[in-house]
Amino acid sequence: MEFSLREIKPNIGGGRVSGSEKLTSSFDLVQQMQFLYVKIVKVDKPAVIFNDPFVEIKMGNYKATTKYWTKEHILEWNQVFAFTRDRIQTTAVEISVRDIQQDRQHVVHEIMIGKVTFNLPDIPTCLPPDSPLAAQKYKLVDKNGVRPGDLVLAIWFGTQADREYSNAYHSDAAVASGEGLLNTRSKVYLSPTLWYLRINVIQAQDLVPAGGDKIRKPEVYVKAKLGDVILRTRVSPDKNVNPKWNEDLMFVVAEPFRDTLILSVENNVGNNTVECLGSCEIRVSEVYRRELPPPGPVKWYDLKKSVFEDGQIGKELNFFSKLNMAISLDGGYHVFDEFARYASDYRPAASKLWTPIIGVFELGIISATSLQPMKLRNGREATDAYCVAKYGPKWVKTRTVVDSFAPKWNEQYTWEVYEPYTVLTIGVFDDCHLHGGDGKDPSIGKVRIQLSTLSPDKIYTYSYPLLVLQPNGVKKMGEIQLAVRFTCISLSNLYRTYAKNPLFPRMHYIYPLSPHQLDNLRQQAIGIICLRLSRTEPPLRREVVECILDGGSQTWSLRKAKATYNRILATLNIFSDAYKWLDEIRRWKNRETTFIFISIYLFAVFNLELILPTVILYCIQYGISQWWKRPTDPTHIDVKLSLADSATAEELDEEFDTLPSSRQGDVLRRRYELLRTIAGRVVSIMGDFASKAERVHSLLNWQDPRITAVFLAACLIGAFLTYYLIGIRIFLLLGGGYWMWRRDIPNAPENFISRLPTKADYML
């Protein structure tokens, strides 16, 4: 099965485009699609009384209706319908106003009030940048020739660049109904601006524990609650009523700041019982906003405590304990909602700290081919595909193409670029909400494109394989055709970004966060984004957002561990290859190469000042020689590098297992034993590294007095010889000669180091 990238030559920009050709018009990265747009506005000056009026558009086999106004006598709709021109198989469009009425026997009848007919050759064409076509009044005529009023509408031929495209009801989504019809529309979403809320809990004063057990020392900690997230400090080591912590608790909050932070000091009194010693509430909107490294102000907060007497409601005490904290909204950090290696944005939360724009990234989502069936509809296989792309805080969703294994979207989107080392993520999903319901939209595949690998102003048109890893192996779900272009505004700003600006905001280096903190904060950020985008209209569903953001990919995978190990070996191959090459030279396997190497070595020894320039020139020559071998394709998923094609069924079953595991008995025992074996090898290698490092330390710590004395004497003699008798050139000549003609058995320094003591004997 073909898993590689394919370059394509789609008919975009009004003609076939080569990679070096520049296009400047709107929607130049997609194929132009023709639509017949019909905008129904209202019925004007009706001559009859309506009960449940609606408008029907009939065009060959296509039929579309507006909303029904039940018993409301409303004759205004403002709805737009789009019909794909290639699928129109008639020469006329019939638009009729209809009403639903009941006769005396309460039988429901659909009555045509009047209609208007248009011939397709007479319909005008309206293309951007033209203004939208104005609606006009058309006389309605019934079957008897009577004119019951005027229908206000606009009808024209346009493309996907039309302003009404995203708001139109498309003819190929006719099977959808109700809320599902809204889900088929294309839409642009924005993630909320996220900040870190830092709570530095310093100390508390004058706490008043309950008087039940005066012998027991208080075990006090601080609990913070923001929304559904609860964090707590460790128990204070000071077992008294004035405990100290000096510990940070961090939350993720989104603009606008409407949440309330609830802090409480609690005492663990034993028997799984917790006593609240006081609490306070702080509105996040009133918290100090910190954009620069200096910490926020430290304040004392009153802790309110309620007591209950005789079964009555709580009564607040007049005496307040106090809690000393520094609370700030840290806008100098970037709040990660993606993994750092896949991040599409590195800007800090505070807009004042943003760097200038360096370019514009454009994406043309053209089509997909050979999609796999995802469900059954009326006894036959079907797929209702749509795309979601994310870069920075901007999300885009294409329209849903209903019941097609080769959907054509031809939608183009644009993003501003602030950092070249960023990744665009595109996912294809199957819409399972055309008729409502609470199902999930399954993923058909995902593509990532690294912007730093793209040449400026060049159009890349490729067909990307849609790959999904399943418990039975990797599966190709189809292909998606994309056109991408990165336009650089200023090359000087681009190169200045590489050299001057750090990748992360400065706060990440001055006050770094631990990997554990970053992972917890990232999960909070994903939860907030999922909640916000699920409340939009139409909603961007939680499973889609989590798939794009890789919400649950932190679990153990033996396949990923092997792939990472192979990547490490691949990067170290240059050193192993160099050692093998030098060993072949030392063994005189190729006399010509050995003579050339010795000559170059002697020349370098007697011309030390030329070594560094020679190395630099060699790097330049090597880089120029690699120009002809440079990768010309954008980044894509490599199945072989990921070991997805060679993973065993047991490895995939473990990777897809839930947490906690759903397996039992022998399966878990076998996995545990394999994990213990792998961990044992890792620990053994770590022990070898520790022993080598300890041997170096043992040279000077007199753990073996004979070796330390010999080493110090050798250092003294060596310093005297190199300074007074021989220079650096003679030292290099002797060292190179010794290396060339040494024997294969260990030499004196190796024998010396191998006998150095380590702390392995101290291990239990």
VEXNUZA-16447 format. One record per residue (C-alpha): x, y, z. Coordinates in steps of 0.2 Angstrom, whole numbers, padded with zeros to 4 digits, always signed. Example, Ala and Ser with C-alpha at 12.3 -4.5 7.8 and 13.67 -1.06 7.14 Angstrom:
! residues 2
+0062-0022+0039;+0068-0005+0036;
***
This chain:
! residues 764
+0000+0000+0000;+0006+0017-0005;+0010+0028+0011;+0021+0041+0003;+0018+0059-0003;+0012+0062-0021;+0015+0079-0030;-0001+0084-0040;-0004+0097-0053;-0022+0103-0050;-0031+0116-0060;-0029+0131-0048;-0028+0149-0051;-0037+0148-0068;-0024+0136-0075;-0011+0122-0071;+0001+0129-0059;+0020+0125-0057;+0028+0126-0040;+0038+0141-0044;+0024+0152-0051;+0017+0165-0040;-0002+0169-0039;-0009+0184-0031;-0028+0183-0034;-0041+0178-0021;-0044+0159-0019;-0029+0155-0031;-0024+0139-0022;-0041+0130-0025;-0051+0125-0040;-0065+0137-0045;-0082+0129-0041;-0098+0137-0049;-0114+0138-0038;-0131+0144-0042;-0136+0155-0027;-0154+0159-0022;-0157+0171-0008;-0175+0171-0002;-0179+0187+0007;-0198+0189+0009;-0215+0190+0002;-0221+0208-0001;-0239+0215-0002;-0247+0198+0000;-0265+0197-0007;-0270+0181+0003;-0269+0176+0022;-0256+0163+0026;-0256+0150+0039;-0239+0141+0038;-0230+0149+0024;-0214+0143+0016;-0204+0144-0001;-0199+0129-0011;-0185+0130-0024;-0186+0116-0037;-0173+0113-0050;-0174+0096-0059;-0172+0083-0046;-0166+0095-0033;-0179+0103-0021;-0176+0114-0006;-0187+0123+0006;-0186+0137+0018;-0191+0137+0036;-0209+0135+0041;-0217+0149+0050;-0231+0140+0060;-0246+0151+0064;-0235+0167+0065;-0239+0175+0049;-0221+0180+0046;-0217+0181+0028;-0198+0185+0029;-0184+0172+0028;-0167+0179+0023;-0161+0161+0018;-0148+0157+0005;-0147+0141-0005;-0132+0135-0015;-0133+0123-0029;-0118+0115-0038;-0118+0120-0056;-0110+0104-0062;-0125+0094-0055;-0139+0105-0062;-0148+0095-0076;-0162+0107-0080;-0164+0123-0090;-0176+0132-0078;-0178+0136-0059;-0195+0136-0051;-0197+0146-0035;-0214+0145-0027;-0223+0151-0012;-0233+0138-0003;-0244+0137+0012;-0251+0122+0023;-0269+0123+0026;-0283+0112+0034;-0300+0109+0026;-0316+0106+0036;-0312+0088+0038;-0295+0093+0046;-0285+0086+0031;-0269+0094+0028;-0266+0101+0011;-0251+0110+0003;-0257+0124-0008;-0246+0133-0020;-0249+0152-0018;-0239+0158-0033;-0223+0155-0042;-0209+0163-0052;-0198+0154-0065;-0180+0158-0071;-0171+0152-0086;-0153+0147-0082;-0146+0157-0097;-0154+0173-0091;-0147+0172-0073;-0133+0184-0071;-0115+0180-0064;-0108+0189-0050;-0090+0187-0045;-0079+0195-0032;-0074+0209-0029;-0091+0214-0036;-0103+0218-0022;-0117+0206-0018;-0132+0206-0030;-0146+0216-0023;-0163+0207-0020;-0177+0212-0032;-0196+0210-0032;-0203+0197-0044;-0222+0195-0047;-0229+0179-0041;-0242+0170-0052;-0253+0156-0047;-0260+0142-0058;-0275+0153-0063;-0264+0168-0068;-0268+0178-0053;-0254+0188-0045;-0255+0186-0026;-0240+0197-0022;-0222+0199-0024;-0207+0188-0019;-0191+0197-0015;-0176+0187-0019;-0159+0187-0028;-0153+0174-0039;-0135+0173-0047;-0121+0162-0052;-0105+0163-0041;-0091+0154-0034;-0085+0148-0017;-0077+0165-0015;-0094+0173-0013;-0099+0181+0003;-0114+0170+0005;-0105+0154+0003;-0102+0150+0021;-0120+0155+0026;-0129+0145+0012;-0138+0129+0013;-0130+0118+0001;-0139+0106-0010;-0128+0091-0007;-0132+0092+0011;-0151+0089+0008;-0151+0073+0019;-0147+0083+0034;-0161+0090+0045;-0163+0102+0059;-0148+0106+0069;-0138+0094+0058;-0140+0106+0043;-0131+0120+0053;-0117+0108+0056;-0113+0106+0038;-0108+0124+0036;-0090+0130+0035;-0085+0141+0049;-0070+0150+0057;-0067+0148+0076;-0055+0157+0087;-0048+0149+0103;-0049+0160+0119;-0034+0170+0125;-0027+0159+0139;-0016+0165+0154;-0008+0157+0168;-0014+0161+0185;+0000+0159+0198;-0004+0158+0216;+0011+0159+0227;+0006+0153+0244;+0018+0159+0257;+0011+0157+0275;-0004+0159+0286;-0006+0167+0303;-0017+0165+0318;-0026+0149+0312;-0039+0143+0324;-0041+0124+0324;-0056+0115+0332;-0054+0112+0351;-0057+0094+0350;-0040+0087+0351;-0027+0099+0358;-0013+0087+0358;-0013+0083+0340;-0003+0095+0330;-0011+0103+0315;-0008+0096+0297;-0012+0111+0287;-0013+0113+0268;-0021+0126+0256;-0034+0120+0243;-0038+0131+0228;-0053+0129+0217;-0056+0137+0200;-0071+0131+0190;-0069+0112+0190;-0050+0111+0194;-0044+0109+0211;-0026+0110+0217;-0018+0109+0234;-0002+0112+0242;+0008+0100+0252;+0005+0099+0271;+0016+0112+0279;+0031+0106+0289;+0027+0118+0302;+0015+0109+0314;+0008+0125+0322;-0005+0139+0319;+0007+0149+0309;+0012+0137+0295;+0023+0141+0280;+0023+0134+0262;+0031+0145+0249;+0023+0135+0235;+0016+0139+0218;-0001+0133+0212;-0005+0137+0194;-0021+0137+0184;-0026+0141+0166;-0039+0155+0164;-0047+0162+0148;-0052+0179+0143;-0064+0187+0148;-0060+0183+0166;-0076+0180+0174;-0071+0166+0186;-0069+0167+0205;-0055+0159+0214;-0059+0150+0230;-0045+0147+0242;-0047+0137+0259;-0035+0132+0272;-0039+0115+0278;-0033+0104+0293;-0032+0085+0292;-0039+0079+0309;-0037+0061+0305;-0050+0047+0301;-0052+0054+0283;-0059+0070+0291;-0054+0087+0285;-0058+0103+0295;-0059+0120+0285;-0050+0133+0295;-0056+0148+0284;-0058+0152+0266;-0058+0168+0254;-0064+0171+0237;-0055+0182+0224;-0062+0187+0207;-0049+0183+0193;-0053+0200+0184;-0046+0209+0199;-0030+0200+0200;-0013+0209+0196;-0008+0206+0178;+0011+0202+0177;+0019+0204+0160;+0037+0207+0165;+0049+0195+0176;+0047+0205+0193;+0035+0195+0204;+0018+0202+0209;+0013+0211+0225;+0012+0201+0241;-0004+0203+0251;-0013+0197+0266;-0030+0190+0264;-0043+0188+0277;-0049+0170+0280;-0068+0169+0284;-0074+0155+0294;-0092+0150+0298;-0098+0141+0314;-0114+0132+0317;-0123+0133+0333;-0139+0124+0338;-0142+0117+0321;-0144+0135+0314;-0136+0142+0298;-0117+0146+0299;-0112+0163+0307;-0096+0171+0302;-0083+0175+0316;-0077+0192+0319;-0059+0186+0321;-0050+0183+0305;-0036+0172+0301;-0024+0178+0287;-0016+0170+0272;-0001+0178+0264;+0000+0176+0245;+0006+0183+0229;-0007+0181+0215;-0004+0186+0197;-0010+0183+0180;+0007+0179+0171;+0005+0186+0153;+0024+0183+0149;+0021+0164+0146;+0014+0155+0131;+0000+0144+0137;+0003+0127+0127;-0012+0118+0121;-0002+0108+0109;+0014+0098+0112;+0029+0110+0110;+0036+0099+0096;+0019+0102+0086;+0016+0119+0092;+0008+0132+0080;+0011+0147+0091;+0024+0153+0104;+0018+0170+0107;+0015+0175+0125;-0003+0179+0132;+0000+0197+0133;-0002+0205+0116;+0010+0219+0121;+0025+0207+0120;+0021+0200+0103;+0034+0200+0090;+0030+0208+0072;+0022+0197+0059;+0035+0189+0047;+0023+0182+0034;+0007+0175+0029;+0003+0156+0027;-0011+0151+0015;-0019+0134+0014;-0030+0128+0000;-0041+0112+0005;-0045+0105-0013;-0052+0088-0011;-0050+0070-0005;-0050+0054-0014;-0053+0036-0010;-0060+0039+0007;-0065+0023+0017;-0084+0021+0021;-0087+0026+0039;-0105+0021+0042;-0121+0013+0035;-0135+0024+0029;-0151+0015+0023;-0142-0001+0021;-0127+0006+0011;-0110+0013+0015;-0107+0031+0017;-0095+0045+0022;-0099+0063+0026;-0082+0071+0027;-0076+0088+0033;-0059+0096+0037;-0053+0105+0052;-0037+0115+0052;-0028+0124+0066;-0014+0136+0066;-0011+0148+0081;-0028+0152+0089;-0037+0151+0073;-0047+0136+0068;-0056+0133+0052;-0069+0120+0047;-0075+0116+0029;-0092+0112+0025;-0098+0094+0026;-0099+0085+0009;-0113+0073+0011;-0112+0055+0005;-0096+0056-0005;-0080+0046-0005;-0071+0059-0016;-0077+0076-0008;-0072+0092-0016;-0071+0107-0004;-0060+0120-0013;-0059+0131+0002;-0045+0143+0005;-0039+0150+0022;-0026+0162+0028;-0016+0164+0044;-0003+0177+0050;+0014+0170+0054;+0025+0176+0069;+0037+0161+0070;+0043+0150+0056;+0046+0135+0067;+0028+0131+0069;+0016+0117+0063;+0000+0117+0054;-0012+0103+0058;-0026+0097+0047;-0038+0083+0051;-0052+0075+0041;-0067+0069+0051;-0084+0060+0047;-0099+0070+0052;-0111+0059+0062;-0123+0073+0067;-0133+0076+0051;-0149+0070+0060;-0144+0076+0078;-0139+0063+0091;-0125+0062+0103;-0112+0052+0093;-0094+0056+0091;-0086+0061+0074;-0072+0048+0070;-0056+0054+0063;-0052+0049+0045;-0034+0055+0046;-0022+0069+0051;-0008+0079+0042;+0005+0090+0049;+0015+0103+0039;+0031+0111+0046;+0032+0129+0040;+0051+0131+0042;+0053+0118+0028;+0043+0128+0015;+0052+0140+0003;+0045+0157+0003;+0032+0162-0011;+0032+0144-0018;+0016+0134-0020;+0016+0116-0014;+0002+0105-0021;+0003+0088-0014;-0008+0073-0011;-0006+0068+0007;-0010+0050+0013;-0023+0049+0027;-0016+0037+0039;-0024+0030+0055;-0016+0018+0067;-0028+0005+0073;-0027-0011+0084;-0025-0021+0069;-0011-0010+0061;-0009+0005+0051;-0023+0009+0038;-0024+0021+0024;-0041+0029+0025;-0038+0039+0008;-0029+0054+0002;-0032+0073+0004;-0026+0086-0009;-0019+0102-0002;-0010+0117-0009;+0000+0128+0003;+0010+0143+0002;+0021+0153+0014;+0023+0172+0009;+0037+0181+0018;+0034+0199+0021;+0052+0204+0025;+0067+0192+0023;+0077+0203+0035;+0063+0201+0049;+0063+0182+0045;+0082+0180+0048;+0081+0192+0063;+0068+0180+0071;+0080+0165+0069;+0095+0174+0077;+0088+0187+0089;+0071+0180+0096;+0071+0165+0108;+0059+0152+0103;+0049+0153+0119;+0044+0169+0128;+0058+0175+0140;+0048+0170+0156;+0050+0152+0151;+0069+0154+0153;+0069+0166+0168;+0056+0156+0178;+0055+0139+0169;+0040+0127+0173;+0044+0109+0176;+0038+0096+0163;+0025+0090+0175;+0018+0107+0177;+0017+0110+0158;+0008+0094+0156;-0005+0097+0169;-0007+0115+0163;-0009+0109+0145;-0023+0097+0150;-0032+0112+0158;-0030+0122+0142;-0037+0108+0132;-0052+0107+0143;-0055+0126+0142;-0054+0126+0123;-0065+0111+0121;-0078+0119+0132;-0078+0136+0123;-0078+0129+0105;-0092+0117+0109;-0103+0132+0114;-0101+0140+0097;-0114+0138+0083;-0111+0126+0074;-0101+0118+0088;-0083+0111+0086;-0085+0095+0095;-0074+0089+0109;-0067+0074+0101;-0062+0084+0086;-0052+0097+0096;-0044+0083+0106;-0038+0074+0091;-0031+0090+0083;-0022+0095+0099;-0016+0077+0103;-0026+0077+0120;-0022+0059+0125;-0006+0054+0117;+0005+0053+0133;+0003+0034+0136;+0016+0021+0135;+0020+0014+0118;+0033+0001+0115;+0032+0005+0096;+0036+0024+0100;+0050+0019+0112;+0058+0008+0098;+0056+0022+0085;+0064+0035+0097;+0078+0023+0101;+0081+0021+0082;+0081+0040+0080;+0094+0042+0093;+0105+0029+0085;+0103+0037+0068;+0109+0054+0075;+0124+0045+0083;+0129+0035+0067;+0140+0049+0061;+0152+0046+0076;+0152+0027+0074;+0155+0029+0055;+0169+0041+0059;+0177+0029+0071;+0176+0014+0059;+0184+0025+0045;+0198+0030+0056;+0200+0012+0062;+0202+0007+0043;+0215+0020+0041;+0224+0014+0056;+0224-0004+0050;+0230+0002+0032;+0216-0006+0023;+0218+0007+0009;+0236+0013+0008;+0232+0028-0003;+0219+0034+0009;+0230+0031+0024;+0245+0041+0016;+0233+0055+0011;+0226+0056+0029;+0244+0056+0037;+0249+0070+0025;+0234+0080+0030;+0237+0077+0048;+0256+0082+0047;+0251+0098+0037;+0238+0102+0051;+0251+0099+0065;+0263+0112+0057;+0250+0124+0053;+0238+0125+0068;+0231+0142+0064;+0223+0134+0048;+0214+0120+0057;+0198+0130+0061;+0197+0139+0044;+0199+0122+0036;+0185+0114+0046;+0173+0129+0042;+0177+0128+0024;+0174+0109+0024;+0157+0112+0032;+0153+0125+0018;+0158+0113+0005;+0148+0099+0012;+0133+0110+0014;+0134+0115-0004;+0136+0097-0010;+0120+0092+0000;+0110+0106-0009;+0107+0094-0023;+0100+0081-0011;+0089+0092-0001;+0071+0087+0003;+0059+0096-0009;+0043+0089-0001;+0034+0096+0014;+0035+0086+0030;+0023+0071+0031;+0020+0056+0042;+0034+0042+0039;+0026+0025+0042;+0043+0017+0042;+0051+0029+0054;+0036+0027+0066;+0038+0008+0065;+0019+0008+0062;+0021-0005+0048;+0031-0017+0058;+0023-0016+0075;+0016-0033+0082;-0002-0036+0087;+0003-0037+0105;+0012-0020+0104;-0003-0011+0096;-0015-0019+0108;-0005-0012+0123;-0004+0005+0114;-0023+0006+0112;-0027-0001+0130;-0036+0010+0141;-0029+0018+0157;-0032+0009+0169;-0030-0007+0159;-0045-0016+0152;-0035-0032+0151;-0033-0045+0164;-0023-0060+0170;-0009-0067+0159;-0009-0052+0147;-0005-0040+0160;+0008-0052+0168;+0016-0054+0151;+0017-0035+0148;+0023-0032+0165;+0037-0044+0163;+0042-0037+0147;+0042-0019+0154;+0053-0025+0169;+0065-0033+0156;+0067-0017+0146;+0068-0006+0162;+0082-0018+0168;+0092-0015+0152;+0090+0003+0154;+0095+0003+0172;+0110-0008+0168;+0116+0005+0155;+0113+0019+0167;+0124+0010+0179;+0138+0008+0167;+0138+0027+0163;+0138+0031+0182;+0153+0019+0184;+0163+0028+0170;+0159+0045+0178;+0164+0039+0195;+0180+0032+0189;+0185+0050+0182;+0180+0057+0199;+0191+0044+0208;+0207+0051+0200;+0208+0065+0213;+0198+0060+0228;+0211+0048+0235;+0199+0033+0236;+0213+0023+0229;+0229+0032+0235;+0241+0023+0223;+0231+0028+0208;+0229+0046+0214;+0247+0048+0218;+0252+0041+0201;+0240+0052+0192;+0246+0068+0201;+0264+0063+0197;+0260+0060+0179;+0252+0077+0178;+0267+0085+0185;+0279+0077+0173;+0267+0080+0158;+0266+0099+0163;+0285+0100+0164;+0288+0091+0147;+0275+0100+0137;+0280+0117+0144;+0299+0116+0144;+0305+0101+0132;+0291+0098+0119;+0278+0109+0111;+0261+0106+0106;+0266+0101+0088;+0278+0087+0095;+0264+0082+0107;+0252+0080+0093;+0264+0071+0082;+0268+0058+0096;+0250+0056+0100;+0245+0053+0082;+0260+0041+0079;+0255+0031+0095;+0237+0030+0089;+0242+0024+0071;+0254+0011+0077;+0246+0005+0094;+0241-0013+0096;+0223-0019+0098;+0225-0024+0116;+0221-0010+0129;+0235+0002+0132;+0242+0009+0148;+0229+0024+0150;+0215+0012+0147;+0222-0001+0160;+0224+0013+0172;+0206+0020+0171;+0198+0002+0171;+0206+0000+0188;+0198+0015+0196;+0186+0012+0210;+0167+0016+0208;+0153+0016+0220;+0145+0001+0213;+0152-0009+0228;+0141+0002+0239;+0125-0003+0231;+0114-0015+0240;
***
